[in-house]
């Protein structure tokens, strides 16, 4: 039951979290990290090698926010308590 609720909750909030990350968090981080246009375009150039870390960082932030919402939704709100009442 908990896994199903986590899956549904994760799917339901993914658009909100994506918008939060791309519209609010990424512009703030791009200013801090010095990426002028967008965090997804941030690169680290070492000689001829270009490391595109911005897109990975954006996906990592997105995952972290979704994981926190699912964790707190299951543990803090009391969805686990519903499973225990059935037993």
CNS distance restraints for C-alpha pairs under 8 A (distance, minus, plus):
assign (resid   1 and name CA) (resid   5 and name CA) 6.26 0.50 0.50
assign (resid   1 and name CA) (resid  83 and name CA) 7.26 0.50 0.50
assign (resid   2 and name CA) (resid   6 and name CA) 6.10 0.50 0.50
assign (resid   2 and name CA) (resid  74 and name CA) 7.10 0.50 0.50
assign (resid   2 and name CA) (resid  79 and name CA) 7.33 0.50 0.50
assign (resid   2 and name CA) (resid  80 and name CA) 6.79 0.50 0.50
assign (resid   2 and name CA) (resid  83 and name CA) 7.99 0.50 0.50
assign (resid   3 and name CA) (resid   7 and name CA) 6.13 0.50 0.50
assign (resid   4 and name CA) (resid   8 and name CA) 6.20 0.50 0.50
assign (resid   5 and name CA) (resid   9 and name CA) 5.93 0.50 0.50
assign (resid   5 and name CA) (resid  74 and name CA) 7.85 0.50 0.50
assign (resid   6 and name CA) (resid  10 and name CA) 5.87 0.50 0.50
assign (resid   6 and name CA) (resid  70 and name CA) 5.65 0.50 0.50
assign (resid   6 and name CA) (resid  74 and name CA) 7.18 0.50 0.50
assign (resid   7 and name CA) (resid  11 and name CA) 6.24 0.50 0.50
assign (resid   8 and name CA) (resid  12 and name CA) 6.11 0.50 0.50
assign (resid   9 and name CA) (resid  13 and name CA) 6.28 0.50 0.50
assign (resid   9 and name CA) (resid  70 and name CA) 6.49 0.50 0.50
assign (resid  10 and name CA) (resid  14 and name CA) 6.02 0.50 0.50
assign (resid  10 and name CA) (resid  66 and name CA) 6.18 0.50 0.50
assign (resid  10 and name CA) (resid  67 and name CA) 7.77 0.50 0.50
assign (resid  10 and name CA) (resid  69 and name CA) 7.80 0.50 0.50
assign (resid  10 and name CA) (resid  70 and name CA) 6.33 0.50 0.50
assign (resid  13 and name CA) (resid  17 and name CA) 6.05 0.50 0.50
assign (resid  13 and name CA) (resid  66 and name CA) 7.24 0.50 0.50
assign (resid  14 and name CA) (resid  18 and name CA) 5.95 0.50 0.50
assign (resid  14 and name CA) (resid  66 and name CA) 6.83 0.50 0.50
assign (resid  15 and name CA) (resid  19 and name CA) 6.13 0.50 0.50
assign (resid  16 and name CA) (resid  20 and name CA) 6.14 0.50 0.50
assign (resid  17 and name CA) (resid  21 and name CA) 6.07 0.50 0.50
assign (resid  17 and name CA) (resid  62 and name CA) 6.39 0.50 0.50
assign (resid  17 and name CA) (resid  65 and name CA) 6.82 0.50 0.50
assign (resid  17 and name CA) (resid  66 and name CA) 6.80 0.50 0.50
assign (resid  18 and name CA) (resid  22 and name CA) 5.98 0.50 0.50
assign (resid  18 and name CA) (resid  62 and name CA) 6.26 0.50 0.50
assign (resid  19 and name CA) (resid  23 and name CA) 5.59 0.50 0.50
assign (resid  19 and name CA) (resid  24 and name CA) 7.71 0.50 0.50
assign (resid  20 and name CA) (resid  24 and name CA) 5.41 0.50 0.50
assign (resid  20 and name CA) (resid  25 and name CA) 6.52 0.50 0.50
assign (resid  21 and name CA) (resid  25 and name CA) 4.81 0.50 0.50
assign (resid  21 and name CA) (resid  26 and name CA) 5.80 0.50 0.50
assign (resid  21 and name CA) (resid  58 and name CA) 7.07 0.50 0.50
assign (resid  21 and name CA) (resid  61 and name CA) 7.03 0.50 0.50
assign (resid  21 and name CA) (resid  62 and name CA) 6.19 0.50 0.50
assign (resid  22 and name CA) (resid  26 and name CA) 5.30 0.50 0.50
assign (resid  22 and name CA) (resid  27 and name CA) 7.44 0.50 0.50
assign (resid  22 and name CA) (resid  58 and name CA) 7.64 0.50 0.50
assign (resid  23 and name CA) (resid  27 and name CA) 6.71 0.50 0.50
assign (resid  24 and name CA) (resid  28 and name CA) 6.63 0.50 0.50
assign (resid  25 and name CA) (resid  29 and name CA) 6.19 0.50 0.50
assign (resid  26 and name CA) (resid  30 and name CA) 5.88 0.50 0.50
assign (resid  26 and name CA) (resid  38 and name CA) 7.06 0.50 0.50
assign (resid  26 and name CA) (resid  39 and name CA) 5.57 0.50 0.50
assign (resid  26 and name CA) (resid  58 and name CA) 6.98 0.50 0.50
assign (resid  27 and name CA) (resid  31 and name CA) 6.32 0.50 0.50
assign (resid  27 and name CA) (resid  38 and name CA) 6.54 0.50 0.50
assign (resid  27 and name CA) (resid  39 and name CA) 6.79 0.50 0.50
assign (resid  28 and name CA) (resid  32 and name CA) 6.41 0.50 0.50
assign (resid  29 and name CA) (resid  33 and name CA) 5.87 0.50 0.50
assign (resid  29 and name CA) (resid  39 and name CA) 6.88 0.50 0.50
assign (resid  30 and name CA) (resid  34 and name CA) 5.63 0.50 0.50
assign (resid  30 and name CA) (resid  35 and name CA) 4.74 0.50 0.50
assign (resid  30 and name CA) (resid  36 and name CA) 6.55 0.50 0.50
assign (resid  30 and name CA) (resid  37 and name CA) 7.51 0.50 0.50
assign (resid  30 and name CA) (resid  38 and name CA) 6.04 0.50 0.50
assign (resid  30 and name CA) (resid  39 and name CA) 4.86 0.50 0.50
assign (resid  30 and name CA) (resid  42 and name CA) 7.75 0.50 0.50
assign (resid  31 and name CA) (resid  35 and name CA) 6.28 0.50 0.50
assign (resid  31 and name CA) (resid  36 and name CA) 6.82 0.50 0.50
assign (resid  35 and name CA) (resid  39 and name CA) 5.95 0.50 0.50
assign (resid  35 and name CA) (resid  41 and name CA) 7.19 0.50 0.50
assign (resid  35 and name CA) (resid  42 and name CA) 5.29 0.50 0.50
assign (resid  37 and name CA) (resid  41 and name CA) 7.18 0.50 0.50
assign (resid  38 and name CA) (resid  42 and name CA) 6.90 0.50 0.50
assign (resid  39 and name CA) (resid  54 and name CA) 5.04 0.50 0.50
assign (resid  39 and name CA) (resid  55 and name CA) 6.97 0.50 0.50
assign (resid  39 and name CA) (resid  58 and name CA) 7.26 0.50 0.50
assign (resid  40 and name CA) (resid  52 and name CA) 7.95 0.50 0.50
assign (resid  40 and name CA) (resid  53 and name CA) 7.67 0.50 0.50
assign (resid  40 and name CA) (resid  54 and name CA) 4.28 0.50 0.50
assign (resid  40 and name CA) (resid  55 and name CA) 4.25 0.50 0.50
assign (resid  40 and name CA) (resid  56 and name CA) 7.82 0.50 0.50
assign (resid  40 and name CA) (resid  57 and name CA) 7.93 0.50 0.50
assign (resid  40 and name CA) (resid  58 and name CA) 6.73 0.50 0.50
assign (resid  41 and name CA) (resid  52 and name CA) 7.13 0.50 0.50
assign (resid  41 and name CA) (resid  54 and name CA) 5.85 0.50 0.50
assign (resid  41 and name CA) (resid  55 and name CA) 7.01 0.50 0.50
assign (resid  42 and name CA) (resid  52 and name CA) 6.24 0.50 0.50
assign (resid  42 and name CA) (resid  53 and name CA) 6.33 0.50 0.50
assign (resid  42 and name CA) (resid  54 and name CA) 4.67 0.50 0.50
assign (resid  42 and name CA) (resid  55 and name CA) 7.69 0.50 0.50
assign (resid  43 and name CA) (resid  50 and name CA) 6.32 0.50 0.50
assign (resid  43 and name CA) (resid  51 and name CA) 5.43 0.50 0.50
assign (resid  43 and name CA) (resid  52 and name CA) 4.53 0.50 0.50
assign (resid  43 and name CA) (resid  53 and name CA) 5.83 0.50 0.50
assign (resid  43 and name CA) (resid  54 and name CA) 6.56 0.50 0.50
assign (resid  44 and name CA) (resid  50 and name CA) 5.81 0.50 0.50
assign (resid  44 and name CA) (resid  51 and name CA) 5.01 0.50 0.50
assign (resid  44 and name CA) (resid  52 and name CA) 6.56 0.50 0.50
assign (resid  44 and name CA) (resid  53 and name CA) 7.16 0.50 0.50
assign (resid  45 and name CA) (resid  49 and name CA) 5.75 0.50 0.50
assign (resid  45 and name CA) (resid  50 and name CA) 4.51 0.50 0.50
assign (resid  45 and name CA) (resid  51 and name CA) 6.17 0.50 0.50
assign (resid  46 and name CA) (resid  50 and name CA) 6.48 0.50 0.50
assign (resid  46 and name CA) (resid  51 and name CA) 7.92 0.50 0.50
assign (resid  52 and name CA) (resid  56 and name CA) 7.63 0.50 0.50
assign (resid  53 and name CA) (resid  57 and name CA) 6.10 0.50 0.50
assign (resid  54 and name CA) (resid  58 and name CA) 6.18 0.50 0.50
assign (resid  55 and name CA) (resid  59 and name CA) 6.28 0.50 0.50
assign (resid  56 and name CA) (resid  60 and name CA) 6.09 0.50 0.50
assign (resid  57 and name CA) (resid  61 and name CA) 6.21 0.50 0.50
assign (resid  58 and name CA) (resid  62 and name CA) 6.23 0.50 0.50
assign (resid  59 and name CA) (resid  63 and name CA) 6.16 0.50 0.50
assign (resid  60 and name CA) (resid  64 and name CA) 6.14 0.50 0.50
assign (resid  61 and name CA) (resid  65 and name CA) 6.26 0.50 0.50
assign (resid  62 and name CA) (resid  66 and name CA) 6.36 0.50 0.50
assign (resid  63 and name CA) (resid  67 and name CA) 5.99 0.50 0.50
assign (resid  64 and name CA) (resid  68 and name CA) 6.12 0.50 0.50
assign (resid  65 and name CA) (resid  69 and name CA) 6.25 0.50 0.50
assign (resid  66 and name CA) (resid  70 and name CA) 6.21 0.50 0.50
assign (resid  67 and name CA) (resid  71 and name CA) 6.00 0.50 0.50
assign (resid  68 and name CA) (resid  72 and name CA) 6.03 0.50 0.50
assign (resid  69 and name CA) (resid  73 and name CA) 5.80 0.50 0.50
assign (resid  70 and name CA) (resid  74 and name CA) 6.10 0.50 0.50
assign (resid  71 and name CA) (resid  75 and name CA) 6.00 0.50 0.50
assign (resid  71 and name CA) (resid  76 and name CA) 7.82 0.50 0.50
assign (resid  72 and name CA) (resid  76 and name CA) 5.00 0.50 0.50
assign (resid  72 and name CA) (resid  77 and name CA) 6.82 0.50 0.50
assign (resid  73 and name CA) (resid  77 and name CA) 5.39 0.50 0.50
assign (resid  73 and name CA) (resid  78 and name CA) 7.51 0.50 0.50
assign (resid  73 and name CA) (resid  79 and name CA) 7.27 0.50 0.50
assign (resid  74 and name CA) (resid  78 and name CA) 6.16 0.50 0.50
assign (resid  74 and name CA) (resid  79 and name CA) 5.08 0.50 0.50
assign (resid  74 and name CA) (resid  80 and name CA) 6.17 0.50 0.50
assign (resid  75 and name CA) (resid  79 and name CA) 6.71 0.50 0.50
assign (resid  75 and name CA) (resid  80 and name CA) 6.43 0.50 0.50
assign (resid  78 and name CA) (resid  82 and name CA) 6.92 0.50 0.50
assign (resid  79 and name CA) (resid  83 and name CA) 7.06 0.50 0.50
assign (resid  80 and name CA) (resid  84 and name CA) 6.62 0.50 0.50
assign (resid  81 and name CA) (resid  85 and name CA) 6.30 0.50 0.50
assign (resid  82 and name CA) (resid  86 and name CA) 6.69 0.50 0.50
assign (resid  83 and name CA) (resid  87 and name CA) 6.96 0.50 0.50
